[in-house]
């Protein structure tokens, strides 16, 4: 049994959730925020059998798109310590997904 933790951009979260549930994955959505650009994300918690992990990862990859975002590096809209290394209003790549797969001893639904 595995726990898949997938961090997905807000803009992609609805289609990712829909595609996962269409394939009968149980999905829990948590609102989250990135630490670099402070933009909205959704963190999905997905319980899956070991053999189903590649299917879930394929779905997440297919529907999580990357895009360019203007990072305002001045004023109160800070982006952490890296701000000093970026030119003002630098364009950075955002989106896609970050996926963790963890072993789970058991999963119970009550």
N, CA, C and O of each residue as an XYZ file, in Angstrom:
440
protein
N       0.850     -1.176      0.000
C       0.000      0.000      0.000
C       0.892      1.234      0.000
O       1.922      1.268      0.674
N       0.490      2.245     -0.759
C       1.264      3.479     -0.889
C       0.393      4.691     -0.597
O      -0.822      4.668     -0.794
N       1.036      5.741     -0.128
C       0.422      7.053     -0.012
C       1.142      7.942     -1.005
O       2.354      8.133     -0.912
N       0.401      8.482     -1.950
C       0.950      9.411     -2.926
C       0.589     10.815     -2.460
O      -0.583     11.124     -2.249
N       1.592     11.655     -2.301
C       1.386     13.060     -1.973
C       1.792     13.843     -3.210
O       2.960     13.841     -3.599
N       0.823     14.513     -3.828
C       1.082     15.259     -5.057
C       0.733     16.726     -4.848
O      -0.401     17.057     -4.501
N       1.703     17.598     -5.057
C       1.500     19.035     -4.928
C       1.346     19.595     -6.336
O       2.259     19.512     -7.158
N       0.161     20.172     -6.599
C      -0.222     20.588     -7.940
C      -0.672     22.048     -7.904
O      -1.271     22.487     -6.922
N      -0.390     22.793     -8.956
C      -0.829     24.177     -9.064
C      -2.350     24.258     -9.020
O      -3.039     23.393     -9.562
N      -2.871     25.299     -8.374
C      -4.330     25.509     -8.284
C      -5.020     25.414     -9.641
O      -6.105     24.843     -9.751
N      -4.397     25.967    -10.661
C      -5.023     26.021    -11.982
C      -5.232     24.634    -12.586
O      -6.101     24.458    -13.439
N      -4.451     23.653    -12.156
C      -4.550     22.299    -12.696
C      -5.303     21.344    -11.778
O      -5.603     20.218    -12.175
N      -5.609     21.768    -10.574
C      -6.101     20.842     -9.556
C      -7.447     20.198     -9.894
O      -7.638     19.012     -9.626
N      -8.372     20.946    -10.469
C      -9.700     20.377    -10.763
C      -9.617     19.261    -11.792
O     -10.245     18.216    -11.624
N      -8.854     19.472    -12.849
C      -8.756     18.452    -13.888
C      -7.959     17.239    -13.394
O      -8.266     16.109    -13.773
N      -6.948     17.457    -12.558
C      -6.187     16.338    -11.984
C      -7.103     15.511    -11.084
O      -7.131     14.285    -11.187
N      -7.849     16.172    -10.206
C      -8.764     15.467     -9.303
C      -9.814     14.691    -10.088
O     -10.122     13.549     -9.748
N     -10.357     15.294    -11.121
C     -11.375     14.635    -11.933
C     -10.815     13.387    -12.622
O     -11.456     12.336    -12.630
N      -9.634     13.506    -13.190
C      -9.024     12.365    -13.880
C      -8.685     11.239    -12.909
O      -8.855     10.065    -13.238
N      -8.207     11.587    -11.714
C      -7.883     10.558    -10.718
C      -9.137      9.837    -10.235
O      -9.148      8.610    -10.134
N     -10.191     10.593     -9.936
C     -11.414      9.948     -9.442
C     -12.093      9.128    -10.540
O     -12.736      8.118    -10.254
N     -11.952      9.559    -11.787
C     -12.499      8.793    -12.912
C     -11.847      7.405    -12.989
O     -12.473      6.441    -13.430
N     -10.597      7.320    -12.558
C      -9.873      6.038    -12.539
C      -9.996      5.339    -11.179
O      -9.237      4.419    -10.876
N     -10.954      5.782    -10.369
C     -11.298      5.164     -9.076
C     -10.244      5.320     -7.984
O     -10.163      4.488     -7.081
N      -9.439      6.375     -8.058
C      -8.529      6.677     -6.956
C      -9.296      7.482     -5.919
O     -10.087      8.358     -6.270
N      -9.065      7.189     -4.644
C      -9.627      7.989     -3.552
C      -8.681      9.163     -3.330
O      -7.496      8.977     -3.054
N      -9.219     10.370     -3.454
C      -8.393     11.571     -3.420
C      -8.881     12.512     -2.326
O     -10.076     12.791     -2.226
N      -7.956     12.996     -1.511
C      -8.253     14.051     -0.546
C      -7.461     15.278     -0.961
O      -6.257     15.194     -1.202
N      -8.146     16.436     -1.044
C      -7.511     17.686     -1.460
C      -7.283     18.576     -0.250
O      -8.175     18.765      0.578
N      -6.079     19.120     -0.160
C      -5.733     20.090      0.870
C      -5.227     21.357      0.198
O      -4.395     21.284     -0.707
N      -5.709     22.505      0.621
C      -5.169     23.757      0.098
C      -3.782     23.962      0.682
O      -3.551     23.706      1.864
N      -2.864     24.424     -0.150
C      -1.505     24.679      0.314
C      -0.937     25.866     -0.445
O      -1.538     26.360     -1.399
N       0.217     26.308     -0.010
C       0.830     27.479     -0.624
C       2.313     27.220     -0.778
O       2.966     26.736      0.147
N       2.846     27.541     -1.947
C       4.271     27.367     -2.189
C       5.093     28.371     -1.409
O       4.630     29.478     -1.136
N       6.293     27.999     -1.052
C       7.156     28.872     -0.269
C       7.969     29.837     -1.101
O       8.459     30.837     -0.577
N       8.125     29.561     -2.395
C       8.972     30.407     -3.233
C       8.199     31.604     -3.771
O       8.581     32.747     -3.522
N       7.123     31.357     -4.502
C       6.320     32.445     -5.068
C       5.088     32.764     -4.239
O       4.365     33.713     -4.545
N       4.842     31.993     -3.205
C       3.676     32.185     -2.340
C       2.376     32.084     -3.130
O       1.415     32.794     -2.835
N       2.341     31.208     -4.129
C       1.132     31.017     -4.926
C       0.372     29.800     -4.422
O       0.926     28.949     -3.726
N      -0.895     29.731     -4.780
C      -1.756     28.656     -4.313
C      -1.489     27.332     -5.002
O      -1.246     27.272     -6.207
N      -1.541     26.287     -4.217
C      -1.407     24.922     -4.697
C      -2.501     24.076     -4.069
O      -3.215     24.515     -3.167
N      -2.613     22.873     -4.562
C      -3.440     21.861     -3.921
C      -2.536     20.673     -3.663
O      -1.795     20.239     -4.545
N      -2.604     20.150     -2.445
C      -1.867     18.939     -2.115
C      -2.869     17.801     -2.076
O      -3.821     17.823     -1.295
N      -2.649     16.811     -2.921
C      -3.510     15.638     -2.977
C      -2.912     14.523     -2.135
O      -1.713     14.256     -2.214
N      -3.739     13.875     -1.332
C      -3.366     12.657     -0.619
C      -4.125     11.524     -1.290
O      -5.356     11.529     -1.330
N      -3.391     10.557     -1.813
C      -3.999      9.488     -2.600
C      -3.531      8.148     -2.062
O      -2.334      7.861     -2.064
N      -4.453      7.334     -1.608
C      -4.121      5.976     -1.203
C      -4.197      5.070     -2.416
O      -5.173      5.114     -3.164
N      -3.164      4.238     -2.620
C      -3.143      3.387     -3.816
C      -2.431      2.076     -3.529
O      -1.525      2.008     -2.698
N      -2.859      1.039     -4.235
C      -2.135     -0.224     -4.201
C      -0.807     -0.021     -4.944
O      -0.707      0.831     -5.826
N       0.194     -0.803     -4.583
C       1.514     -0.645     -5.181
C       1.471     -0.631     -6.708
O       2.140      0.189     -7.336
N       0.702     -1.518     -7.303
C       0.633     -1.623     -8.751
C      -0.092     -0.483     -9.439
O       0.025     -0.318    -10.653
N      -0.847      0.313     -8.672
C      -1.599      1.432     -9.241
C      -0.824      2.747     -9.236
O      -1.271      3.732     -9.825
N       0.327      2.769     -8.581
C       1.111      4.007     -8.479
C       1.513      4.549     -9.853
O       1.362      5.748    -10.085
N       2.014      3.727    -10.769
C       2.378      4.283    -12.085
C       1.203      4.950    -12.810
O       1.390      5.967    -13.478
N       0.006      4.390    -12.687
C      -1.176      4.984    -13.320
C      -1.478      6.349    -12.717
O      -1.738      7.307    -13.445
N      -1.445      6.441    -11.401
C      -1.712      7.724    -10.733
C      -0.669      8.761    -11.131
O      -1.014      9.906    -11.422
N       0.598      8.373    -11.148
C       1.664      9.306    -11.518
C       1.525      9.765    -12.967
O       1.805     10.923    -13.279
N       1.103      8.881    -13.840
C       0.903      9.236    -15.245
C      -0.209     10.268    -15.382
O      -0.078     11.226    -16.144
N      -1.305     10.075    -14.647
C      -2.421     11.027    -14.679
C      -1.967     12.392    -14.172
O      -2.253     13.415    -14.794
N      -1.269     12.406    -13.056
C      -0.797     13.665    -12.479
C       0.125     14.387    -13.460
O       0.015     15.598    -13.653
N       1.028     13.638    -14.072
C       1.965     14.221    -15.036
C       1.226     14.775    -16.254
O       1.550     15.858    -16.740
N       0.246     14.039    -16.740
C      -0.473     14.440    -17.945
C      -1.247     15.735    -17.770
O      -1.320     16.539    -18.699
N      -1.827     15.950    -16.591
C      -2.705     17.094    -16.385
C      -2.084     18.236    -15.576
O      -2.767     19.219    -15.290
N      -0.829     18.131    -15.208
C      -0.150     19.202    -14.461
C       0.769     19.946    -15.414
O       1.847     19.459    -15.754
N       0.349     21.105    -15.837
C       1.075     21.873    -16.849
C       2.027     22.881    -16.211
O       1.754     23.419    -15.138
N       3.137     23.125    -16.881
C       4.053     24.185    -16.441
C       3.718     25.451    -17.204
O       3.212     25.401    -18.325
N       4.004     26.583    -16.587
C       3.753     27.881    -17.210
C       4.768     28.877    -16.664
O       5.461     28.597    -15.685
N       4.850     30.030    -17.297
C       5.753     31.093    -16.845
C       4.972     32.051    -15.948
O       3.811     32.359    -16.220
N       5.613     32.520    -14.880
C       4.969     33.431    -13.928
C       5.960     34.536    -13.604
O       7.145     34.279    -13.395
N       5.472     35.755    -13.563
C       6.347     36.875    -13.238
C       6.522     36.952    -11.725
O       5.548     37.098    -10.985
N       7.762     36.854    -11.275
C       8.079     36.901     -9.847
C       8.475     38.322     -9.472
O       9.530     38.806     -9.883
N       7.636     38.986     -8.699
C       7.941     40.337     -8.238
C       8.900     40.218     -7.067
O       8.536     39.698     -6.012
N      10.114     40.693     -7.246
C      11.151     40.493     -6.229
C      11.377     41.725     -5.372
O      12.308     41.750     -4.568
N      10.546     42.745     -5.526
C      10.707     43.951     -4.724
C       9.460     44.177     -3.891
O       8.416     43.580     -4.154
N       9.564     45.025     -2.902
C       8.414     45.369     -2.072
C       8.066     44.266     -1.091
O       8.897     43.417     -0.767
N       6.824     44.291     -0.621
C       6.412     43.346      0.413
C       6.104     41.965     -0.138
O       5.952     41.016      0.631
N       6.010     41.836     -1.455
C       5.736     40.535     -2.062
C       7.067     39.808     -2.204
O       7.633     39.748     -3.295
N       7.555     39.264     -1.121
C       8.850     38.611     -1.132
C       8.759     37.169     -1.563
O       7.710     36.536     -1.441
N       9.857     36.655     -2.064
C       9.900     35.250     -2.440
C      11.055     34.557     -1.739
O      11.736     33.715     -2.324
N      11.264     34.912     -0.510
C      12.284     34.223      0.267
C      13.681     34.727     -0.003
O      13.876     35.790     -0.592
N      14.642     33.951      0.434
C      16.045     34.340      0.333
C      16.538     34.408     -1.101
O      17.516     35.102     -1.378
N      15.892     33.712     -2.012
C      16.339     33.706     -3.404
C      16.059     35.021     -4.113
O      16.548     35.231     -5.224
N      15.293     35.904     -3.507
C      14.919     37.149     -4.173
C      16.141     37.957     -4.585
O      16.130     38.589     -5.641
N      17.167     37.948     -3.794
C      18.369     38.704     -4.118
C      19.100     38.169     -5.330
O      19.941     38.868     -5.896
N      18.803     36.949     -5.744
C      19.473     36.342     -6.881
C      18.712     36.517     -8.190
O      19.202     36.101     -9.240
N      17.533     37.117     -8.152
C      16.714     37.275     -9.349
C      16.593     38.746     -9.721
O      16.522     39.602     -8.839
N      16.569     39.051    -11.019
C      16.305     40.432    -11.414
C      14.867     40.799    -11.085
O      14.009     39.925    -10.962
N      14.604     42.100    -10.943
C      13.252     42.555    -10.646
C      12.291     42.071    -11.728
O      12.605     42.158    -12.915
N      11.139     41.567    -11.336
C      10.106     41.049    -12.234
C      10.619     39.928    -13.144
O      10.296     39.897    -14.332
N      11.408     39.021    -12.598
C      11.918     37.883    -13.367
C      10.794     36.908    -13.666
O       9.898     36.723    -12.842
N      10.830     36.283    -14.832
C       9.861     35.244    -15.181
C      10.446     33.897    -14.777
O      11.575     33.566    -15.138
N       9.667     33.124    -14.023
C      10.115     31.810    -13.576
C       9.088     30.760    -13.975
O       7.914     31.068    -14.182
N       9.544     29.516    -14.081
C       8.652     28.414    -14.441
C       7.905     27.956    -13.192
O       8.520     27.729    -12.150
N       6.589     27.819    -13.292
C       5.760     27.322    -12.193
C       4.855     26.221    -12.727
O       4.779     25.990    -13.934
N       4.190     25.564    -11.834
C       3.263     24.516    -12.218
C       3.939     23.168    -12.238
O       4.934     22.944    -11.549
N       3.390     22.274    -13.034
C       3.861     20.908    -12.980
C       3.379     20.302    -11.673
O       2.389     20.759    -11.101
N       4.059     19.297    -11.209
C       3.676     18.659     -9.951
C       4.910     18.138     -9.255
O       5.896     17.767     -9.893
N       4.842     18.115     -7.938
C       5.850     17.452     -7.121
C       5.149     16.275     -6.465
O       4.126     16.449     -5.803
N       5.693     15.079     -6.646
C       5.024     13.859     -6.201
C       5.940     13.060     -5.279
O       7.099     12.803     -5.603
N       5.401     12.676     -4.131
C       6.089     11.807     -3.180
C       5.292     10.509     -3.082
O       4.061     10.534     -3.088
N       5.976      9.394     -2.994
C       5.312      8.105     -2.811
C       5.897      7.471     -1.552
O       7.102      7.238     -1.458
N       5.012      7.194     -0.578
C       5.435      6.668      0.711
C       4.801      5.304      0.963
O       3.674      5.048      0.540
N       5.527      4.436      1.649
C       4.959      3.161      2.081
C       3.976      3.408      3.218
O       4.219      4.239      4.093
N       2.859      2.674      3.195
C       1.832      2.781      4.226
C       1.543      1.387      4.763
O       1.346      0.441      4.001
N       1.523      1.279      6.063
C       1.241     -0.012      6.675
C      -0.196     -0.451      6.433
O      -0.450     -1.614      6.121
N      -1.135      0.479      6.576
C      -2.536      0.158      6.324
C      -3.305      1.422      6.022
O      -2.867      2.528      6.339
N      -4.469      1.243      5.399
C      -5.382      2.344      5.150
C      -6.779      1.837      5.483
O      -7.233      0.840      4.922
N      -7.447      2.512      6.377
C      -8.782      2.128      6.793
C      -9.751      3.252      6.499
O      -9.423      4.423      6.689
N     -10.937      2.909      6.040
C     -11.998      3.885      5.799
C     -13.155      3.520      6.709
O     -13.634      2.386      6.690
N     -13.604      4.479      7.507
C     -14.686      4.236      8.447
C     -15.913      5.017      8.051
O     -16.938      4.941      8.728
